[in-house]
Amino acid sequence: MSRITLDSPESYAFSVEIPVRITDINYGNHLGHDAIMSILHEARVRLLNEKGFSEINIGGCGMIMADTGIVFKNEVHYPATLAIELAVRNLSRSGFDVYYRITRVEDGALIAEAKTGMVCFDYQRKRPSRMPAAFRAAFA
């Protein structure tokens, strides 16, 4: 079975801590893959808020997820706190990638690495949009 690989960046510009909720635990008694996606979403929204943006307004348009990849490294059990580091890379005409490194605060263990491919999106016209200059400047 071939596995996906991520070309993770060496440095991350933003970090946030998010506690694991009991509802994030699956029947295997560890953090579920669906909960990881929710945690990535929360971390990305916090990064955008830090820069004065939201998912529906990044300086003139919104954004939409085009793809995602997660490489799991260790289990997480309740209770735990996760540190999620984020880096925005590969800015193009109408898209960019967000990279994530998730570690467990309690012992520093690497839990997962992930990437989401984001597309600048005009929700009224229902089509991709050019990246706003303010967004590009904030992450260049």
C-alpha positions, -999 to +999 in steps of 0.1 A: +000+000+000+015+033-010+011+062+015+008+099+008+037+121+017+037+158+024+065+182+017+061+199+051+078+233+056+107+237+079+090+266+098+055+276+108+044+312+113+013+306+135+005+283+164-027+276+184-035+252+212-068+233+211-080+209+237-093+175+227-130+171+235-146+139+247-167+140+215-135+139+194-128+103+206-140+075+184-149+038+192-112+029+191-108+052+221-085+077+203-089+109+184-109+103+152-099+113+117-131+134+114-122+152+146-087+160+131-104+177+101-126+197+125-095+208+145-076+218+113-106+239+103-107+256+137-069+263+136-072+277+100-101+300+111-080+313+140-051+320+117-073+339+093-088+359+122-054+368+134-047+384+100-081+401+099-098+377+075-125+351+075-132+321+053-159+340+034-138+372+031-101+371+025-100+407+012-127+406-015-136+369-020-139+338+000-121+305-001-130+269-005-111+236+001-100+218-030-080+189-014-066+177+018-041+151+030-033+139+065-005+117+076-011+102+111+019+096+134+005+089+169-027+083+187-043+109+210-065+101+240-088+122+261-078+144+279-051+161+258-042+194+243-030+197+208-006+224+195-013+231+158+013+250+138+002+265+105+021+278+074+007+293+042+027+283+012+025+280-026+005+311-033-007+311-069-030+332-090-061+318-073-050+294-046-026+284-018-017+256+005-020+255+043+003+231+061-003+219+096+019+202+122+000+188+152+018+179+184+006+168+218+013+196+243+018+172+272+048+154+258+056+171+224+048+139+204+041+145+167+005+135+161-001+143+125+010+164+095-016+178+071-021+200+041-052+216+027-053+231-008-074+262-008-089+281-037-100+317-037-137+316-045-164+340-054-195+325-037-219+348-056-206+338-090-198+302-079-164+302-094-127+306-085-114+341-081-081+359-083-063+361-050-069+395-033-038+416-030-043+421+008-044+384+013-013+378-008+006+406+011-004+391+045+011+357+036+039+365+011 
